[in-house]
């Protein structure tokens, strides 16, 4: 019985280390018994054949230390000869590592159990075990002859020994693959490493930048969404090719990404070369462009697509947000249903009046006066579709039809009083000029207000002049009355 026990154990070791089936191993043993060692005593012939086969296959079956089966939470650097069982979360591509002696192939597999996650590292010929064993994401695997090391960032790594083996198993209960991913709605704090799943909502074109060493880097900005929230992301270098504009609406899985706060103070995730991207089925169709009038019923922060004509391109300006200097350019748009201002942040878009443009991934923003605009960030896409041939209608309003929140509109009216210019002290202690007057048309009258340089534009007006105010904003003052506020975009024309 003892002899059979040893033979059975050795045969199983050959199976584990080679991937051959037990039937294949048994056939090879019988062939060796009859063809290569028939002269050996029948008392030890089968054992000798097993050892002969093991040697020919470079299988080490002696000095075997009993394997321990550990949970991921029990792993510690220096532990060897481990048996580990886990659910495959992600299978990374094979990479190469240049050493002084050779070019090594390496592959990472992220596995998880009900206690945590860990990377299983495969080397050399073992890197293709995944394909040979038909293993895919979501499978449960058992890995034998594994040792444990401390990897980058003090993260525990599992390494499959040269004689180690992997196989699929089914009679073990482990959390489903989705358990190891956080939904977009669950991302509420900065994390150095997390797995995220969602639906791709916006994809910007790839942009390039120059690094400090003179090399050229690539990045692509995207937006993914959950049921209630949205999250911006940045794909770097080779990862930029993994997601394209045609992938909008597809389910997506990101493994090993970092989450931090961007320059706007909002959380965003970063996908670098050590991260994993997987795209699933298309869950939603790409949203069709909407009419501008529909934007005024959208909530703050919603993403929209629209096609519109450029009415006016204002000059770029610098603004301070959260202590950071940012560049913004305002563009007034219309599609015949209404007008809206598009703010392009940190962008370099070349458009001119009369261009027809398409904006994908624009974000609705509502200001404190109830006005709406569209913000196009780095994750947005803006394309020029053509040029409008007929005359572009400008947003002229009657004073009696005004309401708080209108931006970059035009008015005509009669100056009702001599402008008043004075110097006031702001909350921050800054002394600035303020100019005030009133204008009226057949439907009503309104106060006109300008600060700093805009105050000077008002100061040169005279009572009873008929003027045209272009690109002003309508706000509500603390007393609840409407005011036409001049901005750096505003122009004043004297008609008579």
C-alpha positions in Angstrom: 0.0 0.0 0.0 2.8 2.4 0.8 4.4 1.9 -2.6 1.1 2.6 -4.3 0.7 5.7 -2.2 4.1 7.1 -3.3 3.4 6.3 -6.9 0.0 8.0 -6.8 1.6 11.1 -5.2 4.3 11.2 -7.8 1.9 10.8 -10.7 -0.2 13.6 -9.3 2.9 15.8 -9.1 3.6 15.1 -12.8 0.0 16.1 -13.6 0.3 19.3 -11.5 3.6 20.4 -13.0 3.0 19.5 -16.6 -0.7 20.1 -17.2 -1.0 16.5 -18.7 -4.1 14.5 -17.8 -3.7 11.6 -15.5 -4.7 9.3 -18.4 -1.9 10.7 -20.5 0.6 10.2 -17.7 -0.5 6.6 -17.2 -0.1 5.8 -20.9 3.5 7.2 -20.9 4.3 5.1 -17.7 3.1 1.9 -19.4 5.1 2.7 -22.5 8.3 3.2 -20.4 7.7 0.0 -18.5 7.5 -2.1 -21.7 9.9 -0.3 -24.0 12.6 1.3 -21.9 13.0 -0.6 -18.6 11.6 -4.1 -19.1 14.8 -5.5 -17.4 13.9 -3.9 -14.1 12.4 -6.1 -11.4 8.6 -6.1 -11.4 8.8 -5.1 -7.7 10.0 -1.6 -8.6 9.4 -1.4 -12.3 6.3 0.9 -12.1 8.0 3.2 -9.6 11.1 3.4 -11.7 9.0 4.2 -14.8 7.3 7.0 -12.9 10.6 8.5 -11.9 12.0 8.1 -15.4 9.1 10.0 -16.8 9.4 12.7 -14.2 13.1 13.2 -15.0 12.4 13.3 -18.8 9.8 16.0 -18.2 12.0 17.9 -15.7 9.4 17.4 -12.9 10.9 17.6 -9.4 9.1 15.1 -7.1 11.6 14.7 -4.3 12.1 16.7 -1.1 8.5 17.9 -1.4 7.3 20.0 1.5 3.6 19.8 2.3 1.8 22.8 0.7 -0.3 25.1 2.9 -3.6 26.5 1.7 -3.8 30.2 2.7 -6.3 33.0 2.4 -5.1 36.2 0.8 -5.4 38.1 4.2 -2.9 35.5 5.6 -0.1 36.2 3.1 3.2 37.5 4.4 6.5 38.1 2.6 8.8 35.1 2.7 6.1 32.4 2.9 6.8 29.6 0.4 5.1 26.6 -1.0 1.6 28.0 -0.8 -1.6 26.7 -2.3 -3.9 29.6 -3.1 -7.5 29.7 -4.4 -9.0 32.9 -5.9 -11.4 34.4 -8.3 -9.7 35.9 -11.4 -10.4 39.7 -11.4 -8.2 40.7 -14.3 -5.6 39.0 -16.6 -3.0 41.5 -17.7 -1.1 41.4 -21.0 2.3 39.6 -21.2 5.2 42.1 -20.7 9.0 41.8 -21.1 11.7 42.8 -18.6 15.2 43.4 -19.7 17.8 42.0 -17.3 21.6 41.7 -17.5 21.4 38.1 -18.7 18.1 37.7 -20.6 14.8 39.2 -21.6 12.1 37.8 -19.3 8.4 37.4 -20.0 6.2 38.4 -17.1 2.4 38.4 -16.6 0.2 39.6 -13.7 -3.1 38.1 -12.7 -5.2 39.9 -10.1 -7.1 37.4 -8.0 -9.4 37.8 -5.0 -11.1 35.8 -2.3 -13.5 36.8 0.6 -10.6 38.3 2.5 -8.8 40.5 -0.1 -7.0 40.8 -3.4 -3.4 40.0 -4.5 -1.4 39.8 -7.7 -0.3 36.4 -8.9 2.9 36.8 -11.0 3.8 34.4 -13.8 7.3 34.2 -15.3 8.9 32.8 -18.5 7.1 29.8 -19.9 4.4 30.0 -17.3 3.1 33.3 -18.8 1.0 31.3 -21.3 -0.6 29.1 -18.7 -3.7 31.2 -18.9 -4.3 30.4 -22.6 -3.2 26.8 -22.2 -5.7 26.2 -19.4 -8.5 28.3 -21.0 -8.6 30.6 -18.0 -10.6 33.8 -18.3 -11.8 36.7 -16.1 -14.3 35.5 -13.5 -13.0 31.9 -13.3 -11.9 30.4 -10.0 -8.4 29.1 -10.0 -6.1 27.0 -7.8 -2.4 27.8 -7.9 0.2 25.4 -6.5 3.8 26.0 -5.5 3.4 29.7 -4.9 5.8 31.9 -2.9 5.1 35.3 -1.4 7.1 38.6 -1.8 6.7 42.2 -1.1 6.0 44.2 -4.3 5.9 47.9 -5.2 4.2 50.1 -2.7 4.5 47.4 0.0 1.8 45.4 -1.7 2.0 41.6 -1.3 2.7 39.6 -4.5 2.3 35.9 -5.2 4.8 34.3 -7.5 4.3 31.0 -9.3 7.4 28.8 -9.0 8.9 27.3 -12.1 7.4 24.0 -11.2 4.1 25.5 -10.1 0.8 25.0 -11.8 -2.6 26.7 -12.2 -5.9 25.0 -12.9 -9.6 26.0 -13.0 -11.8 24.6 -10.2 -15.6 24.9 -9.7 -16.4 23.4 -6.3 -15.5 26.5 -4.2 -17.7 29.4 -3.2 -16.1 32.8 -3.6 -17.5 36.3 -4.2 -18.5 37.0 -7.8 -16.1 39.1 -9.9 -18.3 42.3 -9.6 -17.7 42.2 -5.8 -14.2 43.3 -6.3 -15.2 46.5 -8.2 -16.6 49.7 -6.7 -19.5 51.4 -8.5 -19.0 55.1 -9.5 -21.6 56.0 -6.9 -19.4 54.5 -4.2 -16.3 56.5 -5.0 -16.3 59.2 -2.2 -12.6 59.6 -1.2 -9.1 59.6 -2.5 -7.5 56.1 -2.9 -4.1 55.0 -4.1 -5.5 51.9 -5.8 -9.1 50.8 -6.5 -11.1 48.9 -9.1 -14.0 50.8 -10.6 -16.9 49.9 -12.9 -19.3 52.1 -14.7 -20.6 53.2 -18.1 -18.6 55.4 -20.5 -20.4 58.7 -21.0 -17.9 61.0 -22.7 -14.5 60.5 -24.5 -12.3 63.3 -25.5 -9.7 63.2 -28.3 -6.1 62.2 -27.5 -3.9 65.2 -26.6 -0.1 65.3 -26.3 2.3 67.0 -23.9 6.0 67.3 -23.5 7.6 65.8 -20.4 10.6 67.4 -18.5 12.9 64.9 -20.2 11.8 66.1 -23.7 9.7 63.0 -24.4 6.2 63.3 -25.7 3.4 61.9 -23.6 -0.3 61.2 -24.5 -3.5 61.5 -22.5 -7.2 61.1 -23.1 -9.9 62.3 -20.8 -13.1 60.4 -20.2 -16.2 60.4 -18.0 -17.9 57.3 -16.6 -21.2 57.3 -14.8 -23.2 55.2 -12.3 -26.8 55.5 -11.4 -26.5 58.8 -9.6 -22.9 60.1 -10.0 -20.3 60.8 -12.7 -16.5 60.5 -12.4 -13.9 62.0 -14.6 -10.8 60.0 -15.6 -7.5 60.4 -17.4 -5.9 57.6 -19.5 -2.2 57.9 -20.0 0.1 57.0 -22.9 -0.6 53.4 -24.2 -3.9 53.3 -22.3 -5.3 56.1 -24.5 -5.8 53.5 -27.3 -8.0 51.3 -25.1 -11.0 53.6 -25.1 -12.4 55.5 -28.1 -15.3 57.8 -28.9 -17.2 54.8 -30.3 -17.1 53.2 -26.9 -19.6 55.7 -25.4 -22.4 53.7 -23.7 -20.3 50.6 -23.1 -19.8 49.0 -19.7 -16.3 49.5 -18.4 -14.0 47.9 -15.8 -10.8 49.7 -14.6 -8.4 47.8 -12.3 -5.7 49.3 -10.2 -6.5 53.0 -10.8 -5.7 55.9 -8.4 -8.4 58.3 -7.3 -7.5 61.9 -6.3 -8.9 65.4 -6.4 -8.3 67.3 -9.6 -7.7 71.1 -10.0 -11.5 71.7 -9.7 -11.6 69.9 -6.3 -13.6 67.0 -7.7 -12.5 63.4 -7.5 -11.0 61.9 -10.7 -9.3 58.6 -11.5 -6.0 58.0 -13.3 -5.3 55.0 -15.5 -1.5 54.4 -16.0 0.5 51.6 -17.6 0.1 49.3 -14.6 -3.7 49.6 -14.7 -6.1 47.2 -16.6 -9.0 48.3 -18.8 -11.8 46.0 -20.0 -14.8 47.1 -22.0 -18.1 45.2 -21.8 -21.3 45.3 -23.7 -23.0 48.4 -24.8 -25.6 49.3 -22.2 -26.7 52.6 -23.6 -26.9 54.2 -27.0 -25.0 57.5 -27.5 -27.3 60.4 -26.5 -28.4 62.4 -29.5 -27.7 66.1 -29.5 -30.5 68.1 -27.8 -31.9 71.5 -28.5 -30.5 74.4 -26.5 -33.9 75.1 -25.0 -33.9 71.7 -23.4 -30.7 72.6 -21.5 -32.7 75.0 -19.3 -34.5 72.0 -17.8 -31.4 70.0 -17.0 -29.8 69.7 -13.5 -26.5 71.1 -12.6 -23.6 68.7 -13.5 -25.5 66.8 -16.2 -23.6 66.0 -19.4 -25.2 66.9 -22.7 -24.4 66.8 -26.5 -25.5 69.5 -28.8 -25.0 71.0 -32.3 -25.1 74.8 -32.6 -23.8 77.8 -34.5 -21.2 80.1 -33.1 -22.7 83.6 -32.6 -19.7 85.3 -30.8 -16.2 84.2 -29.8 -14.9 86.2 -26.8 -11.3 86.5 -25.9 -9.6 84.1 -23.5 -9.2 85.2 -20.0 -7.4 84.1 -16.8 -9.5 83.3 -13.7 -8.6 82.2 -10.1 -10.4 79.1 -8.9 -9.4 77.5 -5.6 -6.0 79.3 -5.7 -5.2 78.1 -9.2 -4.9 80.1 -12.3 -7.1 78.7 -15.1 -7.8 79.8 -18.7 -11.4 80.0 -20.0 -12.9 81.2 -23.3 -16.6 82.0 -23.7 -18.4 81.3 -26.9 -22.1 82.2 -27.5 -24.1 79.6 -29.3 -27.5 79.3 -30.9 -29.4 76.5 -32.6 -32.6 78.5 -33.4 -34.4 77.3 -30.2 -32.4 79.5 -27.8 -29.0 80.9 -26.9 -26.4 79.6 -24.5 -22.8 80.4 -23.5 -20.2 77.7 -23.8 -17.2 77.9 -21.5 -14.1 76.2 -22.8 -11.6 75.4 -20.0 -7.9 75.0 -20.7 -8.7 74.4 -24.3 -7.2 75.6 -27.6 -10.2 75.4 -29.9 -10.1 77.4 -33.2 -13.6 78.4 -34.1 -15.1 81.5 -35.6 -18.4 83.2 -35.8 -20.7 81.3 -38.2 -19.1 77.9 -37.6 -21.4 75.0 -36.8 -19.9 72.9 -34.1 -20.8 69.7 -32.2 -20.1 69.4 -28.5 -20.1 66.0 -26.9 -19.7 65.7 -23.1 -20.5 69.3 -22.3 -21.5 69.8 -18.7 -24.5 71.9 -17.6 -23.7 74.5 -15.0 -26.1 76.7 -13.1 -24.9 79.9 -11.5 -26.1 81.7 -8.3 -28.5 83.8 -10.5 -30.2 80.8 -12.0 -28.4 81.2 -15.3 -27.2 78.2 -17.3 -24.1 77.6 -19.3 -22.2 74.7 -20.8 -18.7 73.8 -19.6 -16.4 72.0 -21.9 -13.5 70.5 -20.0 -10.7 68.4 -21.2 -12.9 65.3 -21.3 -15.3 67.0 -23.8 -15.1 66.8 -27.6 -15.7 69.8 -29.9 -15.7 69.4 -33.7 -16.4 71.8 -36.5 -19.1 70.5 -38.8 -19.3 73.4 -41.3 -20.2 77.0 -41.7 -23.6 78.7 -41.6 -24.3 80.7 -44.8 -27.2 82.9 -43.7 -27.0 85.8 -41.3 -26.6 84.9 -37.7 -29.3 86.2 -35.4 -28.1 87.9 -32.2 -29.8 87.6 -28.8 -31.7 90.9 -28.6 -34.2 91.2 -25.7 -36.9 93.6 -24.8 -36.3 94.9 -21.3 -39.8 93.8 -20.1 -38.9 90.2 -21.1 -35.7 90.0 -19.1 -35.1 87.6 -16.2 -32.2 86.8 -13.9 -29.5 84.4 -15.3 -29.4 85.6 -18.9 -25.8 85.7 -20.2 -24.2 87.6 -23.1 -27.4 89.1 -24.4 -28.1 92.4 -26.3 -30.3 95.4 -25.4 -31.3 98.7 -27.0 -32.6 101.6 -24.9 -32.7 105.3 -24.1 -30.3 106.5 -21.3 -32.7 107.8 -18.7 -30.3 109.6 -16.3 -26.8 110.9 -16.3 -24.3 108.1 -15.3 -23.1 108.1 -11.8 -19.4 107.1 -11.1 -17.9 106.6 -7.6 -15.3 104.5 -5.8 -16.3 101.8 -3.4 -14.4 99.4 -1.2 -14.9 95.7 -1.7 -15.2 93.0 1.1 -11.5 92.3 0.5 -10.6 95.9 1.1 -10.0 96.7 -2.6 -11.0 100.2 -3.9 -12.7 99.9 -7.3 -14.7 102.2 -9.6 -18.4 101.6 -10.0 -20.6 103.1 -12.8 -24.4 103.2 -12.8 -27.1 104.5 -15.1 -30.6 103.4 -16.3 -31.9 102.7 -19.8 -35.5 102.1 -21.0 -37.3 100.8 -24.1 -41.0 100.5 -24.9 -41.5 97.6 -22.5 -39.7 98.8 -19.3 -36.5 100.1 -17.8 -33.4 98.6 -16.1 -30.4 99.6 -14.1 -27.0 99.3 -15.9 -24.0 98.5 -13.7 -20.3 98.3 -14.4 -17.2 97.7 -12.2 -13.6 98.7 -12.8 -12.9 99.1 -16.5 -16.6 98.6 -17.3 -17.4 101.6 -15.1 -15.5 103.8 -17.5 -17.6 102.6 -20.4 -20.7 103.8 -18.5 -19.2 107.1 -17.5 -19.0 108.5 -21.1 -22.7 108.0 -21.7 -25.1 111.0 -21.7 -28.7 111.3 -20.8 -31.2 110.8 -23.7 -28.7 108.9 -25.9 -30.0 105.8 -27.6 -27.5 103.0 -27.1 -27.0 99.4 -27.8 -25.6 97.2 -25.1 -24.0 94.0 -26.4 -23.0 90.9 -24.4 -24.3 91.8 -21.0 -25.5 89.6 -18.2 -28.8 90.0 -16.3 -28.6 89.5 -12.5 -30.7 90.2 -9.5 -29.4 92.7 -6.9 -29.8 92.2 -3.1 -33.0 94.3 -3.3 -34.5 91.8 -5.8 -34.4 94.1 -8.8 -32.9 93.1 -12.2 -29.6 94.7 -13.2 -27.8 94.7 -16.6 -24.2 93.9 -15.6 -21.4 94.8 -18.0 -18.5 92.3 -18.1 -15.2 92.2 -19.9 -17.1 90.8 -22.9 -19.5 93.8 -23.1 -19.6 96.5 -25.8 -21.6 99.8 -25.9 -22.7 101.4 -29.2 -24.2 104.8 -29.5 -27.0 104.9 -32.0 -28.0 108.5 -31.7 
